[in-house]
């Protein structure tokens, strides 16, 4: 297998990191720390990207932000992937409907990436377009619910989760519920918010940093995601999501709402899931799967 060119990998990390922060100019030091490269090497990458127009450098503050050349690539990508154009309209409507944060995510490389986002959750958590989380448990549950067993095991192992027989049975039962219901729901949790705020951000953390930050909560969260949510009494919902299916029967994207302002019971969740599913069906119909 051909090895990736390190400079190219670093350049994509820089672009991913800044694209997730389109209105936040960053210094060389901040970017270097984010991608785990020394400032001298980072400077060379930044200069090359700036010369090509993919980044802009502020002459006085000496900070960097995304450049106009990305407009061309972005326009071409949106023409190629019609899903994004339709998703933007649906996501805005969902954010208004639920008075919450609405997002659409796709798998890009080894990450779950936000391709459309609107609104804000009741807890103040936000995931702008370009935010990424590594495709490892518990991120990407709905994608994995329709995946084969080997992919699911790899998903668990990517996070360092020990896949015991009992844990596998609970994960399998949880995915069966997601497929039967057509949606996944989770209660609001400060622990979950903190996990994703540490995990996201466009640039991948080092393996050591990830272990230190994630392993403290990973086992608890993997077990939390497997437990059915008790909706007999109204509660605060942290995430409710549905799949956007492809013609091949795979999950092409996930449409979700995070932190609806209203407390929800089982009937309210079922109604909200139907509303999300209508949007997912519309996206699939317009883009022909």
C-alpha positions in Angstrom: 0.0 0.0 0.0 1.3 3.5 -0.9 2.3 5.6 2.1 0.8 9.0 2.5 3.1 12.0 2.0 3.6 13.6 5.5 3.6 17.2 4.1 0.3 16.5 2.4 -1.2 15.0 5.5 -0.2 18.0 7.6 -1.5 20.4 5.0 -4.9 18.7 5.0 -4.9 18.8 8.8 -4.2 22.6 8.7 -7.0 23.1 6.2 -9.4 20.9 8.3 -8.6 22.8 11.4 -9.0 26.3 10.0 -12.1 25.3 8.0 -13.8 24.3 11.3 -13.0 27.9 12.5 -13.8 30.1 9.5 -14.0 33.3 11.4 -11.2 32.7 13.9 -7.7 33.7 12.7 -5.0 31.7 14.3 -1.3 32.1 14.9 1.5 29.8 13.8 1.9 28.6 17.4 -1.8 27.8 17.8 -1.9 25.9 14.5 1.3 24.0 15.2 0.1 22.9 18.6 -3.3 21.8 17.2 -1.7 19.5 14.5 1.3 18.4 16.6 4.0 19.8 14.3 6.9 22.1 15.3 6.4 25.8 14.3 9.2 25.8 11.7 7.6 22.9 9.7 4.1 24.5 10.2 5.4 27.8 8.8 6.5 26.1 5.6 3.1 24.5 5.2 1.3 27.7 5.9 3.4 29.6 3.4 2.7 27.1 0.6 -1.0 27.2 1.3 -1.0 31.0 1.4 0.9 31.2 -1.9 -1.8 29.0 -3.4 -4.6 31.1 -2.1 -6.0 28.4 0.3 -5.1 30.5 3.3 -4.8 34.2 4.0 -2.2 35.8 6.3 -3.0 39.0 8.2 0.0 41.3 7.6 -0.1 43.0 10.9 -1.4 40.3 13.3 0.5 37.5 11.5 -2.5 35.2 11.8 -3.9 32.8 9.3 -7.5 32.0 8.1 -9.1 30.3 5.2 -8.5 31.9 1.8 -10.5 32.5 -1.4 -9.2 29.5 -3.3 -11.4 27.3 -1.0 -14.4 29.0 -2.6 -13.6 27.3 -5.9 -13.1 23.9 -4.3 -16.2 24.4 -2.1 -18.4 25.4 -5.1 -17.2 22.4 -7.0 -17.8 20.0 -4.1 -21.3 21.3 -3.6 -22.0 20.8 -7.3 -20.7 17.2 -7.0 -22.4 16.4 -3.8 -25.9 17.8 -4.1 -26.7 16.4 -0.6 -25.1 19.4 1.0 -27.3 22.0 -0.8 -30.5 20.2 0.1 -29.2 19.5 3.7 -28.6 23.2 4.4 -32.3 24.0 3.8 -33.5 21.1 5.8 -31.1 21.7 8.7 -32.2 25.4 9.0 -35.8 24.3 9.1 -35.1 21.7 11.7 -33.2 24.1 13.9 -36.2 26.5 13.8 -38.7 23.7 14.3 -37.0 22.2 17.4 -35.5 25.5 18.7 -32.2 23.6 18.9 -29.0 22.8 17.1 -29.6 20.7 14.0 -26.8 19.1 12.0 -26.1 16.7 9.2 -22.9 14.6 9.3 -21.1 12.3 6.9 -18.1 10.0 7.2 -15.1 11.6 5.6 -12.0 9.5 5.8 -11.7 8.2 9.3 -13.9 10.9 10.8 -17.5 11.8 11.3 -17.7 15.4 9.9 -20.4 18.0 10.2 -21.3 19.2 6.7 -24.3 21.3 7.7 -25.2 23.0 11.0 -27.7 25.6 12.2 -29.0 26.8 15.5 -27.8 26.1 19.0 -28.5 23.6 21.7 -30.2 24.4 25.0 -26.9 23.7 26.7 -25.0 26.1 24.4 -23.0 23.4 22.7 -22.4 24.1 19.0 -20.8 22.1 16.1 -19.9 24.3 13.2 -19.5 23.0 9.7 -16.1 21.3 9.4 -16.1 20.0 13.0 -14.8 16.4 13.0 -14.8 13.6 15.5 -12.8 10.4 14.9 -15.1 7.5 13.8 -14.6 5.5 17.0 -17.1 4.6 19.8 -19.3 6.2 20.8 -19.2 8.7 17.9 -21.1 7.5 14.8 -23.6 5.2 16.4 -26.2 5.5 13.6 -23.6 4.9 10.9 -22.6 1.7 12.8 -26.1 0.4 13.3 -26.3 -0.6 9.7 -22.7 -1.7 9.4 -21.3 -5.3 9.3 -19.9 -6.9 12.5 -16.3 -6.5 11.5 -16.7 -2.8 11.0 -18.5 -2.4 14.3 -15.7 -4.3 16.1 -13.1 -2.1 14.5 -15.2 1.0 15.6 -15.0 -0.2 19.2 -11.4 -1.1 19.0 -10.5 2.3 17.4 -11.6 3.8 20.7 -9.6 1.3 22.8 -12.8 -0.3 24.1 -12.4 -3.8 25.4 -14.9 -5.9 23.4 -16.0 -8.5 25.9 -18.8 -11.0 25.0 -21.2 -9.2 27.3 -20.4 -5.8 25.9 -20.7 -7.1 22.3 -24.2 -8.5 23.2 -25.3 -5.1 24.6 -23.9 -3.2 21.6 -25.6 -5.5 19.2 -28.9 -5.2 21.1 -28.6 -1.4 21.0 -28.0 -1.4 17.3 -31.0 -3.7 16.8 -33.2 -1.1 18.6 -31.9 1.7 16.4 -32.7 -0.3 13.3 -36.2 -1.2 14.6 -37.0 2.3 15.7 -35.3 4.1 12.8 -33.6 6.5 15.1 -31.2 6.8 18.0 -31.9 8.9 21.1 -29.7 9.9 24.1 -30.4 11.9 27.2 -28.6 15.1 27.7 -25.3 14.5 29.6 -22.6 16.9 30.6 -20.1 14.0 30.3 -21.1 13.5 26.7 -20.8 17.2 25.9 -17.3 17.3 27.4 -16.3 14.2 25.5 -17.2 15.6 22.1 -15.8 19.1 22.9 -12.4 17.3 23.6 -12.7 15.0 20.6 -13.8 17.4 17.9 -12.1 20.3 16.2 -10.9 19.3 12.7 -7.3 18.4 13.5 -6.6 15.0 15.0 -4.9 14.8 18.4 -2.0 12.6 18.9 -2.7 9.0 20.0 -1.3 9.7 23.5 -3.4 12.8 23.9 -6.5 10.9 22.8 -5.8 8.1 25.2 -5.4 10.5 28.1 -8.5 12.5 27.4 -10.8 9.7 26.3 -10.0 6.6 28.3 -11.2 8.3 31.5 -14.7 8.3 30.2 -14.8 5.9 27.3 -15.9 2.7 29.1 -18.6 4.6 30.9 -19.9 6.1 27.7 -19.8 2.9 25.7 -21.9 1.3 28.4 -24.2 4.4 28.6 -24.9 4.3 24.9 -26.1 0.7 25.2 -28.8 1.4 27.8 -32.3 2.0 26.6 -33.5 5.6 27.4 -36.4 5.7 29.9 -38.9 8.1 28.3 -41.9 7.3 30.5 -41.4 10.8 32.1 -40.3 13.9 30.1 -36.6 14.4 30.2 -33.9 16.6 28.5 -32.8 15.0 25.2 -29.1 15.5 24.2 -29.3 13.9 20.8 -31.9 12.5 18.5 -30.8 11.4 15.0 -32.0 9.4 12.0 -30.1 7.9 9.0 -30.2 9.3 5.5 -30.0 6.0 3.6 -28.3 5.5 0.2 -29.8 3.3 -2.5 -27.3 0.6 -1.5 -28.9 0.4 2.0 -26.0 2.0 3.7 -26.1 5.1 5.9 -25.0 8.0 3.7 -25.4 10.7 6.3 -27.0 11.3 9.7 -29.5 14.1 10.4 -30.0 15.1 14.0 -31.1 17.6 16.6 -29.0 18.3 19.7 -30.4 19.7 22.9 -34.0 20.5 22.0 -35.3 23.2 24.4 -38.4 21.2 25.4 -38.5 18.2 27.7 -39.6 15.1 25.8 -41.2 11.8 26.6 -41.6 8.8 24.4 -44.5 10.3 22.4 -42.6 13.5 21.8 -39.5 11.7 20.8 -41.4 9.5 18.3 -43.1 12.6 16.8 -39.7 14.4 16.6 -38.1 11.3 14.9 -40.9 11.3 12.3 -40.2 15.0 11.6 -36.5 14.2 11.2 -37.2 11.2 9.0 -39.3 13.3 6.7 -36.3 15.6 6.2 -34.1 12.6 5.6 -36.5 11.2 3.0 -36.6 14.5 1.3 -32.8 14.7 1.1 -32.6 11.2 -0.3 -35.4 11.8 -2.8 -33.9 15.1 -4.1 -30.4 13.6 -4.4 -31.7 10.3 -5.7 -30.0 8.4 -2.8 
